[in-house]
Amino acid sequence: MHSPPPPVTRDLVLVGGGHTHVAVLKHFGMKPMPGVRVTLISRESNAPYSGMLPGLIAGHYTFADAHIDLAPLARFAQARFLRDQLVGVDLENKRVLCAGRPPVAFDLLSLNTGSAPGVRRVAGAEDSVVPVKPIDGFFARWTRLRERVAGTSHPVSIGIVGGGAGGVEIALSIRYGLARAAEAAGRAGDNVRIELFTDSSEILPAYPVRMSTRFARILEDDGIVVHTDHRVVRVDGSRLHFGNGARATFDELLWVTTAGAPDWPRESGLQVDERGFIRVRDTLQTLSHPDVFAAGDIAAVEGYPRPKAGVFAVRQGPPLARNLERRLRGASLAGFRPQREYLSLISTGRRHAVAARNGLTVAGRWVWTWKDRIDRRFIRDYTELPSMDGERVDDGPAPAGSSEAGSGGRGGASVGPGPAMRCGGCGSKVGSELLFRSLARLGATGHPGVMVGLDAPDDAAVVQVPVGQVAVQSVDFFRSFIDDPFLFGRITANHALGDVFAMGAEPLAGMAMVTLPLAAEEKMEEDLTQLMAGALEVLERDGLALVGGHTSEGRELAMGFSVTGTARPEDLLRKSGMRPGDRLVLTRPVGTGVILAADMRGRAQSLWIDAALALMQESHRPAARILGEHGATAATDVTGFGLAGHLLEMARASGVEVSLGLADVPFLDGAREVARLGIFSSLHDQNLRALESVRADPRVTGDPAAQLLFDPQTAGGLLASIPADRAEACVEALRAAGCPHAIVVGRVLTEGAASGTPGVLHLHAGPVR
Ligand SMILES: Cc1cc2nc3c(=O)[nH]c(=O)nc-3n(C[C@H](O)[C@H](O)[C@H](O)COP(=O)(O)OP(=O)(O)OC[C@H]3O[C@@H](n4cnc5c(N)ncnc54)[C@H](O)[C@@H]3O)c2cc1C
């Protein structure tokens, strides 16, 4: 039996999955600190590696080649991964303010959020240009541009603002990428005019003259027109206005100028330099707040002015990790000296690059190969992670008390001894004050049907069922499958509501049951607040009032809801109503179970996880309404037993045989890949017992996708039987209402087609409409 993890006593929060924090995550994965919980907050789930961006645009690399997938890395680090955007820091209360959830508390904070071209410094630019960062926005725009150019022979013009390494590399990569796209479309030339503008008197002003002369020639050879001494003073729509009075108009305007800082560091009260970057010591501790560190582009190291380049952010990884660890231990911090000279490798669009160091330059295909090797090694360091079973270094117990670290300081990050273990039974109930404090912070709203709810001290809630209606009740409860309590709250609430909607009912009231892992009381309050905030958002979105709850301590985070809905008896949708000839309509793709199972093993791509998490939070309300409007005769929500298991339940209850076409069942991205790897949820084997009621076409037997029919779903889709003549209209309406994967997956067999064994599922390889 595993012993429970030590209670959380301190929170290390990392914001931004930049070049520095990937090293910090790996460090804490190799060397976890008992009692320290690491949390990563990142806007994107995939961290782009700057050195490979030009190659990604030119088409030498795939998205996966040039990005570090943060989900498996965070899993390796045993870190919570919160997909969110920092919008400020409440330094007094030590909380990170996020765009999409309640503030996240920290004891120690580290910021590695990078920089973005300063579009706000030029009037009109923010509204009209495409900044190269954030990269995902730029990459999506670039993909569309490439498709547009490939699909037209009309001339297209692109203006690029910025004559540093970024601007030059982007211009050359775009030229190369567009030429290849045109070639692939069967045209000789790309018909694209590219012009590059810089306010300096030459391109690459920070590099040796030989480098800028060489690149001026390469740009010219590639037909890219360079305008030096052109400072953009205003952008108006697609037109650039320059300080010298000139103007130029383009179809696309790309912005690759000097890095700028966001406003939030200054607005939050962090000490910043004249450009707005966070001032840090050579220990990477901020000048103003000893429990806040910063690294990479967002930081300005005192006494070591350096350009904003990924190479510095990368080098800061190990010293930052060591200093965060020292701060947590209460030990003194160690300074480091950023290097002055570094190797610059700039690609020329094709598989060719120029290197510069100490004033010397060399060029060639071999330089590109060299750069490629360095870049791929960096990505591999954070994507091919060692197996840590039994290998983690135990640091021993966390020290009690705190001592000053580094210079300055308002109390160390170390906190007192961890919470004592408590009793089970009623003794494990978390103090009601904690629950009420959390709920008070969130301000739950009421419901007209609730007579006695959260705002009353009574022993039980009282709800009024409207005259002529019946109460529809259900309960669900499960252990947390993700490390983000806010998202877990949202998904658990949505999952519970699925039962009410599947029955054709309207949500009325519900109660929450929560198990919180033991931690310092303030940590438990924070977790509960995040959890309940997520749940309340979804419950209120769908019109269900939270009227009570029970919270207790346990080994791991778990949550569930008892929910009550109301419906007119004649509107109820039961499993038993299927009629021969009905079509089976499924509203959502299948595969959440395998994606979550792969995530637990660090084997799922973030893109798959993000899509699955988004799906699990979507409301069933519009789909339930549409199924009802199209005369649904029976319905269920696809959850723990998987699609096949729930369909069999319906068939048995209705006394009919059903057929399902595997070819039409929609699956989440990644689900088939995971099934092929043989990774399944722990419930999967139990669900396979339903196979005794399945008559499968031999062509289906070897297909791993067939296994996905038994994959337990969390907040899975609604499955309904719809009269045959209304099924297509129903699917169309579902798609128009935001269920793009809605589809007819099978039918209820008529007497002539049936084998005479009610409760059997006939599984076919092809479609069964
Ligand atoms: C086209 C181009 C090519 C470049 N090539 C090179 C090169 O070859 N070599 C080199 O040394 N440098 C290069 N650079 C510069 C390099 O990109 C930056 O210096 C480097 O990315 C900085 O790293 P970082 O870790 O500080 O931040 P980033 O790599 O920008 O990472 C910051 C992360 O934080 C996340 N984030 C940002 N804001 C928030 C927020 N508010 N909340 C939550 N998360 C947030 C982002 O999602 C991002 O993943 C290039 C730049 C460009 C534009």
The ligand as an ORCA input file, in Angstrom:
! r2SCAN-3c Opt
* xyz 0 1
  C      10.982     34.949    -34.398
  C      11.832     34.919    -33.181
  C      12.980     34.133    -33.183
  C      13.797     34.093    -32.072
  N      14.919     33.332    -32.126
  C      15.732     33.296    -31.061
  C      16.913     32.506    -31.103
  O      17.214     31.836    -32.094
  N      17.704     32.504    -30.010
  C      17.401     33.225    -28.893
  O      18.172     33.185    -27.934
  N      16.290     33.993    -28.822
  C      15.444     34.056    -29.874
  N      14.324     34.834    -29.806
  C      13.991     35.549    -28.552
  C      13.262     34.565    -27.630
  O      12.053     34.210    -28.224
  C      12.948     35.135    -26.255
  O      14.048     35.772    -25.721
  C      12.565     33.955    -25.347
  O      11.391     33.352    -25.826
  C      12.331     34.421    -23.931
  O      12.078     33.280    -23.177
  P      11.196     33.346    -21.881
  O      11.367     32.020    -21.224
  O      11.531     34.532    -21.083
  O       9.704     33.545    -22.377
  P       8.829     32.764    -23.443
  O       9.611     31.759    -24.184
  O       8.130     33.815    -24.232
  O       7.788     31.993    -22.543
  C       6.839     32.647    -21.787
  C       5.686     31.721    -21.530
  O       4.832     32.333    -20.604
  C       3.487     32.199    -21.002
  N       2.812     33.417    -20.604
  C       3.025     34.662    -21.073
  N       2.253     35.544    -20.423
  C       1.547     34.834    -19.523
  C       0.588     35.180    -18.548
  N       0.211     36.440    -18.373
  N       0.051     34.195    -17.799
  C       0.425     32.915    -17.965
  N       1.344     32.528    -18.872
  C       1.896     33.474    -19.632
  C       3.500     32.038    -22.507
  O       2.461     31.189    -22.864
  C       4.876     31.436    -22.788
  O       4.778     30.046    -22.977
  C      13.482     34.880    -30.913
  C      12.325     35.650    -30.911
  C      11.506     35.682    -32.024
  C      10.295     36.530    -32.001
*
